[in-house]
């Protein structure tokens, strides 16, 4: 089988001491440093995630969230770390309606859920890690205090929001624009964030002498102490958002009542693999539904970059994401027919809907006879989009507005010599979507925008409920043993871009780096999870290197194809532990930010 012409000749990274793949070089190196000092994958993941919060504040932050899937060698089990905070107790559909809103704004304070990133990292460090809080936070503090190089994407984000930030969010402007928009490659500090980390360590060490006492002390300082108090005060003060000027619903009490926890993963078998994802409070099960659908086709006979495969994957994605819209939500609040959605019987029934032509419809099924229910705004926007009412998704609202920049996400994967695997997807708390909390150096998240303000839906807003997030870390077993940790930033595209890399590796036998390097594509057919919830029925975005013949064939099948620039779709990373005992990793060269390192 021939490889994609874009496949590079550099070898897949192989290491035996440990491997870290992350969407930032400084984070990957910081995680690797923990492994070199005798730490395990969990220590490395916490250190890398903390660095990401400092050096990619437009992608994630200490006020965001961090869902994870891990393999613990100690108990030989896969666990999901519930890294998504719930809605505040005061956040109700009626409360938003009283403000005249039909959607949760994508910026400002109204969309803030309980910030879960720090609590999730502390949970993993305390339960599975070995190193001290001071040790794992030391790299992040260093970069925040002494400075880090500004990524081109960070500079561009700040340039786009500089006017609105300077006018409406003075606490943000004081940190990010104190000397104007920072140029790519220039040095930037966040000493307020460094001080927050330092105070958390100091209060942790004052709480006890053991590692466990100190980690719990840090958690209390954040969720019941000075951090929660600062958030409580700040969120009560109105701030500009996408739809006006509003205070937030979140309070210190919301933080105090939340703790991270472990959950069982969702699972689907695919050949020699068993793939694990979060529950339906995340979109991860759409990856599994797609695998279940695709398992009934001769993928290997189609060719890795063929128009036949692209068409098939796109049509299966449409079906899986339609079910996401109709059925996914927090299973603590709603009954999600997940077992039926992932069953072979249901996949066989849905597989029959895949035809030779591109479908223009959003077609959720009826698992176990459960009727689907789509949001009214979804059906309305689909109709409008078909009539030409939607804009190209690559074009944003006016530059400088509070609608202008949508947040992105980070991802990291770690494998250690002890047999542990970590897949983590930190996100939220974006500097462009919410003002910096005074005195803390970080922003609250806006993940609440993924709730619907319509009663009776699986993902309707309710106090204490988790939003149906897009964050989707992944972990796969092979022949019953832990094998692969993987993921990507990308919102609704996360379970499409990673699916392509997984299929190329699992079905077509490409190594991890070749699987990531190959041409990428995704469907925009499903409604966006982000404000203002656009939909682009039948739109298929493909990197031009897929080839003119394949693109022409897809257009003949009825797909509305947009050709993206080369090397622009995805930032996938992955680490694996082979049956030969070798640790391997790959990272996406797109955007020149992701790296895989190993020793």
N, C-alpha and C positions, 0 to 999 in steps of 0.2 A: 504494500500500500504506500502510495506517495504521500509525503508530508506537504502541508501547506507551504507555498513559496515564501511566506513571511517567517517561517520557523527559523529561529537563529541557530547557529551551530555551537553556541556555548553549551557546555554540559549541564545537566541537572545537578544542583548542589547535593552533595552527599556528605554526611557527617556522622560521628559516633558519640560525641560528647553531648550534643544537643543541637536543636534547630529552632530558629525563630523566623517567621515570615510576617511582615507587618507592612502597613501602608505608609510607613515613614522610616527613613534610615536611622534616625536618632532613637526611635522607639525600638527598632529591631536590635540595635547594638546594646541598648540598655537592658533589654531582656536577656540577650546573650551574656552580658556581664554577670547577671545573677546565676546563670548556669555555670559559668566558669568559676564562680566563687563557692560552688557546692550546692546552690539552690536547686529546686526542682521546677517543673513547668509552671506550677501555680505561682511561685515566687516571681518567675520571669514574666508571666502574663500580667501580674499586678504592676510590676515596675514599668513594663512597656506601656500599659494602659495609662498610667499616671503621666508618663512622658507625652503620650499622645494628647492628653488634656492640656498640656502646656504648649506644644509646638504646632498643633493643628486645631486652634480654637474655633475655626470656621467649620470644622468637621465634627467636633465633639467637645465635651467639657465636664467639669466636676459637678455641674448641675444637671447632667443628662442621664443616660441609661446605659446599661452594659449587659445584655443577655449573653449567656455563655452555654456551650455544651462541652462537657469534659469526660475524659476517661480516667478514672482513678485506679491506678495499679494496686493500691492498698486493698480496695474491696472489689476489684475487677468488675466494675459497673460503669455504665453510662449515666450521667446525671445532667439535667438541665438546671442551670442557675437562673432563677426568676429575677432577671435584672431589669424588669420594666416596672416602674412605679405606677400606682393607681391614681385616679382622679381625686381631687380634694373632696372632702365631705360636703362642702358648700356648693360644689359644682353640679348643677341640675339643668335639665333641659329648660325648665321654666325660668331659671335664673338667666340663661342666655336669651330666651325669648323676651324677657322683661327689658333686656338691653336692645331689643330690636334686631337680633342676630339670628340668621338661619344656618350659619356655619361657624365653627370655632375658628377664630382668626389664626393665621399661620405665624403671626409675630406678636410681640408684646407679652403680657402677663396672664391673659385669660386661658391660654392653652397649657399652662404649667401643670404637670403632674408631679407627684413626689419624686424628687431626684434620687434615682436608684443606683447610679454608677458607683459612688463611694461605698455604700452599704454592701453592694454585690462584691466589690473587690475585697472589702474587709472580711466578708463571709468566706470567700475562697481562700484568702490568706490564712485565716484562723483555722478553718476546717481541714485544709489540704496542704497548705504551705509549710515552710520550715524556717524562714528568715524573719527578722524583726521588722517592725513597721519602719523604723528609721532607715534600715538598709534598703528596703524596696522603694522608698520615696526619695532617697538621696539624689538619684539622677534627675528626677523631675524638679526638685528644689533648685538644683544647680542651674538647669536651663532657664527656669523662671527668674532666678535672681541675677544670673550673669549674662543671660541672653542666648538667643538661638537664631539661626538664619531664617529669614522670611521666605517662605515658599512663594512662587509666582501666583499660585491660586489664592493664597492668603492676601497678597498685595492687591490682586484684582478684586477680591471680595470687599476689602476695605475701601478701595477706590469707588466701587459701585454704591456703597452705602454711606460714604463720608458726609454728604450733605445732610441727610436725614439723621445720622448719628450725632453730628455736631449740633444740630438744632434741637433734637428731641431726647437724646439719651446722653446727658453729660457725663454720667459715670462711666459709660463706655468710651466716649471720646477721650476722657482723661487718660485711659490706659492705651488705647489703640491708635489715637491720632494726636498724641501730645507733641509730636514733631512733624505733623502732616502725615500723609499716606506713606507708609514705609515701602521702600523700593524692594523688589525681589533681591534676595541675597544680603540685605542689610541686617543689622543686629536689632533684635527686639526683646524687651524684657517684660515681665509681668510680676513686679515685686509684691503686689497685693496678694496674688495667688501664692507666691512663695511664702509669704507671711502666714497665710491660711494653713498651708501644709505644715509649716514649722510649729504653729500653735497647736495643731492637731497632735503632732508628735509629743510636744511638751506636756500637754494635758493627758495624753495616753501614758506617758512614762510616769506621771504623777499618780496615775490610777492603780499602779501595781508593779511588781517586779517581774512577773512572768510574761512571756510573749502573749499568751492568751488574754491575760488581764489588760495588757496595753492595747491590743487590737480592739477589745471590747470598749476600752476607755475612749479610743479614737472614734468608734462608732457612736458612742453616747455624746461625745462633744459635737459631732456633726448633727445628729438627729434629735438630740435633746438639749444641746448646749448652745455655744455661741453662734454656730452656723445657722441652726434652726431659728434662733432669736433674730439674727440679721435678716433672714429670708422673711420671717413673719412681719417685721417692720417694713421692709422694702416692698413686698407684694401688696401691702395695704395702700401704697401711694400710687395714684393713677399714672399710667405711662402710655405713650403713643403706640398704637398697633395698626394692623391693616385696615381696621374698620372704625377707628376713632381713638378716644383716650379712655382707658379703663384700668381700674385696679384688678388685681388677681383674686382668685378664690382661695389660693393655697395659704395655709397657716402653719405655724410651728407644731400644732397638734397633729396635723396630717403627717408630718415627718416623724413625730414621736411614736405613732402607732404602727409604723411600717418596719418590717424586717425582711431581708432577703431569705429565700428558702430554696430547697431542692425539689424538683419535679421529675416524673418519669418522662422520657422523650416520646415523641411520635415516631413510629418506625414503619419502614416498608422494605421488603426483600427485593433485590434486583440482581439476578444472576448469582455470582459468588458474594455479592455485597448485601449488607443490611445498612440502610441509611437512616440516620437519626436526626430529628429536627425538634424544635420547640412544639408546644401545644398550639391550639388554634387561637390563642391570644397573640400569636405572631403569625406571619404569613408562611412560615416554614412548611406547613403541610402541603402547600401548593407544589413544592418541589417533589414531594412524595406522590402526590396525585399525578403529576406529569410522568414520573417514572412508572407508575402503575399503568397508565395509558400506553406509554411507549413500549412497555414490555411485550405487548401483543403484536409488535411489528418487527420486520426483519431490518433492523437498523444497520447491521454490519454490511448488508447487501446494497445499501444506498450510497455509501461514501460519506466521509466526514464533513465535507464542505459542499455536498451536492444540493441542488435546488429541491430534490425530493425530500431530503432530510430537513432542510430549513422549513419547507412548507409543513411537513408533518409536525415538527416541534412547535411551530407557531400555532397551528390549529389545536394541538393538545394544550398549549398554554392558555388559549382562549377559554377552553372548557374548564380548566382547573381554576383559573382566576375568576370566572363567573361564579363558581361555587364559593370562592373566598368572599365575594361580595354578598352572597346570599346567606352564608351559614357561619362564617368565622366570627368568633368573639371570645370574651373571657369566660371559660367554662365554669368559673366560680359563680357566674351570674346567669348564664344562658346554657341551654342544652344544645351542644354541638354534636351532630351525628358523625363523629370523626371515624369511628370504626367502620361505618358503612361507606363513608367517603373514600377510605383507603382500601376497601375490599376489592378482590378480583372480580366479583360479580358486578359491582357498580362500574368498575373500569371497563369491563366487557360491554356493558350497556352503553356507556358514554363513547367508547371507541367507535361504535357504529356511526356516530355523528360526523366523524372525520371524512370529508370528501375530497375530491380532486380540485375543487375550487375553494378559494378563500371565503370563509363565512363572514357576513356583515353583522351577525347578531351576537348578543350577549346571552348565552344559553345555560343558566344554572340547571342542575338536575333535581331529582327528588329522591335523595338517599333514604332508604327504608320508608319510602312513601311520604317523607316530610316535604311539604310544599315549600318552594323557595320564596323569599321575599326580598326584593331589591329596594334600595332607597328611591324615593320619588325623584330626588335630584339626579340620580344616576340615569333613570329611564328618560328623564327630560333632557339631560345633557347629551345622551346618546342620540336622541332625535335631532337636537340642535347641531351636533357635530356632523351628522350625516347631511344636514342642509347647509353646511359650510360655515357654521357659527364658531368653530374652534380655530385657534391659531397654532402655528408651528410651535411645538413644545420647546424648541431650542431658543425661541424668542421670549423674553420676559416682559413684565410690565415696565413702565418708564424708569429709566435709570435714576437712582437716588431715592426712590420711594421705599416705603417699608414693605412693599410687595416684591421688591426687585430681586432678592437673592434667596433661593431656597437652600436650606442646609443640606449637608451631605453626611457622610458616615466614615468611620474607620473600621479596620478589621485587623486582627492578629491571630496567628496560629503558633503553637509551641509544641514541640516533642522533646522529651528529655531521655536520658540514658536509663532512667528508672522505669520506663514504660508508660508514663503519663502522657496524655494528649489534652490540649486546650484549644477550643475555637471560640473566640470572643468578638463581638461586634459593638464596640462603644460608639455612641452617637448622642445627638441632642445637646442642648445647652450651647447652641451656635451663637457666636458673637453678633451675627447679622440678623438674628430673629428675636432677641430679647435683650434688654439692657443689663449691664453688669450690676450685680447686687453690691450695693455700697459697702466697701470695706473688705469684700471677699475675693474680688478679682475674677469671678466667673459669673456666667449667666444661668438663668433657669431654662428648662426645656420648653418646647411647645408641642410635645407629642399628643396633647389633647386634641389637636386639629384632626386627628384620625377617628375621633368619635363622630357619629351622626347626631344631629339635633332633631331627630324624628323618632317618635316612640315605636316600640315593637320590633326593632331590628336587632340582629345579633350583636352589632357593634354600636348600639345606641348608647349615649352617655348615661352614666349612673354614678352616684357618689361611691367612691372606693373601688370602682371597676377599672381594670386595665384596658387601655386602648388597644385595638388590634394593630399592632406595630408592623412595620415592614422589615424589622431587623431579624436576620436569619442566619446565625452561625450554623455550621453543619459538621457532622462527624459520621464516618462510615466504618463499619466492621467488614473484614474480608475473611471468609471462612471462619467466622465466629470470633476473630481476634481484632483488637483495635488496629486500624490501618491508616485512616485519613482524617485530617481536620482541615476545613476549608471554609471560604467565605469571601465576601466582597462588599464594599459600599455600593450604593446605587438605588435605594428606595424600592420602588416596584420592580426594578430590574434585577434585584439581588438573586431571586430564585429563577432567573432566566440565564444570566451570564454564568453563574456557577454551574447550572445544569449543562451548559455546552462544554465547559471544561471537564466536568465529571464524565459525560458521555464519551468524549474523546479519549479519556484515560481508561474508563471501564469497558467500553465497547470496542474502540478502535486501537487500543494498545499504545497510544502515545504516552510519553513520560509526562510528568507534571508540568515542566516548563513548556514543552511543545503544546500541550493541551491548553495552556493559558495563552500562549502566543498566537494561536490560530485565529482567523477572522471571527469576529463576534457579531451578534445581531440580537434584537429583542422586539417584541410586540408592544405597541402602545394601545392595544385594543381595549384593555380594561380601564376602568375609572382610576384616576390618580388617587393615592391615599392622602395627598397633601392639598391643603387649601390652595386654590379654589375648586379642587376636585374635577379637573378637566378630563375629558375622554376623547380619544381619537380612534374611532372604530376602523378596524382593518389596517391600521398604519403599522408598517413593518420597517424598522430602522436597521440598516445593515452597513457594516464597514465595506468600503468600495472594493477592498482586496478580496472579497468573496468572489469577484469576477464578473465580467460583463455578461457572459452567457447565463450564469446562474441567476443574476438579477433580472435579466430579460425574461427568463422562464418564470420567475416568481410573479412578474407583472402580468404575464399571460394567464396565470392562474387566478388573477384578480386581486393580488395584494397591492396595497398602496405603498410603494417602496420609497423610502427616503434614504439616499446614500450619505452616510456619515463620513467624516474625514478618517483617514487611516489611523489606527491606534488610538481610538477615542472612546470605545464602549467597554467599560469595565475596569476594575482594579482587583482582580482575583488573586488570592494567595492560597497556598496549601502546604501542609507538611504531611509526611507519611512515614510509617514504620513498616518496612517490608518483612516478608517471611525469612529473608536472608539476614535480618537483624540490622540492616542499614537504615539510617534516618535520611530522608530526602526532603527537599523543599523546592518550591517554585514561587516566583512573584511576578506580578504584571509589570511590564515596562511602560505601559500606558501612563501618561502624566509624569513619568520619571520620578515617582515618589515611593513606590513600593519596593521593598528589598527582602531578600532571604539571606540569612547568615547562619553559619554553622561552624563548629569546631570538632 
